[in-house]
Amino acid sequence: MRYFKIVADEGHITRAAEKIGIQQPPLSLQIKALEEELGVKLFQRLPRGVELTKSGEVFYSEISKILNDVEKAILTTQRVERGDQGEIFVGFTSSVISHASTKLAIHNYRNQYTSVSLSLKENGSEKLIKDIAEHKLDIAFVRTNGVQNNNVKIHHLCEEELKLALPLGHRLLKDDNDFVNIKDLKDEPFILYRRSSWPGIYDRLISVLDNNGISPNIIQEAPQVGSALNLVAAGMGISVVPNSLCVSHTENVRYRSIKCKQTLSASILLACRKSDGSQAVKNFIQTARNTFAENKE
């Protein structure tokens, strides 16, 4: 079909053969074989070239569409292979999406790979990792790597400070320091998140408190950060939140660093399938890692 089209475009078999890079006799045999296969005369031979017959004009119009579609298919396939086109499904937790670098990573990827569609889904870390293993998601920003799955790989992006959330007028705010000693948290009423929703943050906090001889008095468990902060604002107790969420409830809540020997932080991780060879996913991982590395707090 390509040979036929070039001959038609050139109107001359010898010139077409030169353009293709073959000899004239083999090209003539190709055209003859095509005409015999179709049972149709495609060219009218002239003293100084060839011209399409009426049937040849119809065939030219139809195969031009086919060849264009083939070219598009090739280009699309190559773009998908390079990760320049396609669709990826990205998950995130409510706390991770608040981090500036997470939002910037998604922004940078969308700007660089404009033909790749992103489908976003929010959930807890454990559910997101499970969805990746079950091929419901391609990649996810999570807080914990505690879910053991042989087909899931975890990339560490950064550690984010956990800060104390205190209701306005709390006794620990009287010194007007920008930190609170962890020893002063003994006997304080804690509002924590359910471990099933925030296992990474929950386990890290309990571990640090335990290492400092504090058994937290947990008076309430909240499903999400917003719920916990509403209860803190109401004066029911204290809580801890990732630093990126300290912009919430600033009229009724004050945030302070926690002074202790261990680093009190929460991880931001990127989970994906080990077996996923998608270049689009690899490009997303690289963009996220570069973004977090360039914007360390």
C-alpha positions in Angstrom: 0.0 0.0 0.0 2.8 2.4 0.8 4.6 1.6 -2.5 1.3 2.2 -4.3 0.8 5.5 -2.7 4.3 6.7 -3.4 3.9 5.8 -7.1 0.6 7.6 -7.2 2.1 10.7 -5.5 5.1 10.7 -7.9 3.2 9.8 -11.0 6.3 8.0 -12.2 7.6 4.5 -11.2 11.3 5.2 -11.6 11.1 8.4 -9.5 9.1 6.5 -6.9 11.7 3.7 -6.8 14.4 6.2 -6.2 12.5 7.7 -3.4 11.8 4.3 -1.8 15.4 3.2 -2.3 14.8 0.2 -4.5 15.2 -0.6 -8.2 12.5 0.1 -10.7 11.8 -3.5 -11.8 11.0 -4.8 -8.3 8.7 -1.9 -7.7 6.9 -2.5 -11.0 6.4 -6.2 -10.0 5.0 -5.1 -6.6 2.4 -2.8 -8.3 1.5 -5.6 -10.8 1.1 -8.1 -7.9 -1.2 -5.7 -6.1 -3.4 -5.2 -9.2 -3.6 -8.9 -9.7 -4.5 -9.5 -6.0 -7.3 -6.9 -6.3 -8.4 -7.8 -9.8 -8.3 -4.1 -10.6 -6.2 -2.0 -12.9 -4.9 0.8 -10.7 -2.7 2.7 -13.1 -2.9 3.9 -16.6 0.6 3.6 -18.2 1.6 6.7 -20.1 4.6 7.5 -22.3 6.2 9.5 -19.5 4.8 8.1 -16.3 1.6 6.7 -14.9 -1.8 8.1 -13.7 -4.5 6.6 -11.5 -7.5 5.0 -13.1 -10.9 5.7 -11.6 -10.6 2.6 -9.5 -7.1 3.6 -8.6 -8.4 7.0 -7.3 -10.9 5.2 -5.0 -8.2 2.8 -3.8 -5.8 5.8 -3.2 -8.4 7.6 -1.1 -9.2 4.5 1.1 -5.6 3.4 1.7 -4.6 6.9 2.5 -7.0 6.8 5.5 -5.6 3.4 6.5 -2.0 4.5 6.3 -2.8 7.6 8.3 -4.5 5.4 11.0 -1.5 3.1 11.0 0.8 6.0 11.5 -1.3 7.4 14.3 -1.3 3.9 15.9 2.5 3.7 15.7 2.9 7.2 17.2 0.4 6.5 20.0 2.1 3.2 20.9 5.5 4.9 20.9 4.1 7.7 23.1 2.7 5.3 25.6 6.0 3.4 25.7 7.8 6.6 26.5 5.1 7.5 29.1 4.0 10.5 27.2 0.4 9.3 26.8 -2.1 7.1 28.7 -3.8 7.1 32.1 -2.6 6.4 35.6 -4.6 6.1 38.8 -3.1 7.9 41.8 -4.1 7.6 45.4 -3.4 9.8 48.4 -4.3 10.2 52.0 -6.0 13.3 53.3 -2.9 14.4 55.3 -0.4 13.8 52.5 -2.3 15.8 49.9 -2.0 18.8 52.2 1.8 18.8 52.0 3.1 21.4 49.6 5.5 19.0 47.8 2.7 16.5 47.1 0.6 19.1 45.4 3.7 20.5 43.6 4.7 17.0 42.4 1.2 16.4 40.9 1.3 19.9 39.3 4.8 19.3 37.8 3.8 15.9 36.4 0.7 17.3 34.8 2.7 20.2 33.2 5.4 17.9 31.8 3.1 15.0 30.6 0.1 16.9 29.4 -1.3 13.9 27.4 -1.3 11.6 30.4 -4.7 11.5 32.3 -4.5 11.4 36.1 -7.4 9.8 38.0 -7.1 10.7 41.7 -8.6 8.8 44.7 -8.4 9.6 48.5 -8.4 6.9 51.1 -6.4 5.5 54.1 -2.9 4.2 53.6 -3.7 0.6 54.2 -6.6 0.6 51.7 -4.5 2.5 49.1 -1.7 -0.1 49.3 -4.3 -2.9 49.0 -5.8 -1.2 45.9 -2.3 -1.0 44.3 -1.7 -4.7 45.0 -5.1 -5.5 43.4 -4.4 -3.3 40.3 -7.1 -0.8 41.2 -4.5 1.9 41.6 -1.1 2.4 40.0 0.6 4.6 42.6 -0.3 6.3 45.9 1.1 8.8 48.4 0.8 7.1 51.8 2.0 7.5 55.4 2.9 3.9 56.3 4.7 1.0 54.8 3.4 -1.4 57.5 1.2 -3.3 55.0 3.3 -6.3 53.9 2.7 -7.2 50.3 5.3 -8.8 48.1 4.1 -7.0 45.0 4.2 -3.5 46.5 7.3 -1.3 46.5 7.7 1.8 48.8 9.7 4.9 47.9 10.6 7.2 50.9 10.0 10.9 50.0 10.4 12.8 53.2 9.9 13.0 57.0 7.4 15.6 58.2 7.4 17.0 61.7 4.4 16.2 63.9 3.3 19.1 66.0 1.2 19.4 69.1 -2.3 20.9 68.6 -3.5 22.8 71.7 -6.8 24.6 72.4 -6.6 28.3 72.8 -5.8 29.2 76.4 -4.3 25.9 77.3 -1.9 25.9 80.3 1.1 24.7 78.1 0.8 27.9 76.1 1.3 30.3 79.0 5.1 30.3 78.6 4.7 31.5 75.0 7.4 29.1 73.8 7.4 27.7 70.3 7.8 24.2 71.8 6.4 22.0 74.5 8.5 19.5 76.4 7.2 15.9 75.9 7.4 15.3 79.7 4.7 17.9 80.1 2.2 15.9 78.2 1.7 13.3 81.0 -1.9 13.0 82.0 -3.1 15.3 79.2 -6.3 14.1 77.5 -5.4 13.0 74.0 -7.6 13.1 70.9 -6.0 10.7 68.4 -6.9 9.3 65.1 -8.1 5.7 64.7 -5.2 3.5 64.1 -7.0 1.9 61.1 -7.0 5.3 59.4 -3.6 6.6 60.4 -1.4 3.6 61.4 1.9 5.3 60.6 1.3 8.5 62.7 -0.5 6.6 65.5 2.3 4.0 65.9 5.0 6.6 65.8 3.4 8.8 68.4 2.6 5.9 70.8 6.2 4.7 70.5 7.7 8.0 71.3 5.4 8.6 74.2 6.1 5.2 75.6 9.9 5.7 75.3 9.4 8.9 77.5 7.4 7.0 80.1 4.0 8.4 79.0 1.0 6.2 78.6 -1.4 8.6 76.8 -4.8 9.2 78.2 -6.8 8.8 75.0 -10.3 10.2 75.6 -11.5 10.2 72.0 -10.5 8.7 68.6 -11.4 10.7 65.5 -11.6 9.3 61.9 -9.8 12.3 60.3 -7.6 15.3 61.1 -10.5 17.7 60.7 -12.6 15.9 63.3 -9.7 15.8 65.8 -9.0 19.5 65.4 -12.6 20.4 65.8 -12.5 18.6 69.2 -9.3 20.3 70.1 -10.8 23.7 69.2 -13.7 22.8 71.5 -11.3 22.3 74.4 -11.8 18.6 74.8 -8.1 17.7 74.7 -4.8 17.9 72.7 -3.7 16.1 69.5 -0.8 15.9 67.1 -0.9 16.8 63.4 1.6 16.8 60.5 3.2 20.3 60.1 1.5 20.9 56.7 -1.9 20.8 58.5 -1.1 23.5 61.0 -2.9 26.1 58.9 -6.3 24.7 60.1 -8.4 26.1 62.9 -5.8 28.8 63.7 -8.5 31.0 65.4 -9.1 28.4 68.1 -6.0 26.1 68.0 -2.3 26.8 68.6 0.5 24.5 67.3 3.8 23.8 69.0 6.8 21.7 68.3 7.3 18.8 70.7 10.8 18.8 72.4 12.1 15.2 72.9 15.2 13.1 72.2 13.6 11.2 69.4 12.4 12.8 66.2 8.7 13.0 66.2 7.7 12.8 62.5 5.5 11.2 60.0 6.8 9.7 56.8 5.5 10.6 53.3 5.9 7.6 51.1 5.1 6.6 47.5 3.7 3.1 46.9 3.6 1.3 43.6 3.7 -2.2 42.2 7.1 -3.9 41.9 5.9 -5.6 38.7 4.6 -2.5 37.0 6.7 -1.7 33.9 4.6 1.3 32.9 6.8 4.2 31.8 4.1 6.7 32.8 4.3 5.4 36.4 8.1 5.4 36.4 7.9 9.0 35.2 5.5 9.9 38.0 7.8 8.4 40.6 10.8 10.3 39.3 8.9 13.5 39.2 7.7 13.1 42.8 11.2 12.1 44.0 12.8 15.1 42.3 10.1 17.5 43.6 10.4 16.4 47.2 14.3 16.5 47.0 14.2 20.0 45.6 11.7 21.3 48.2 13.0 19.9 51.4 11.7 21.9 54.4 
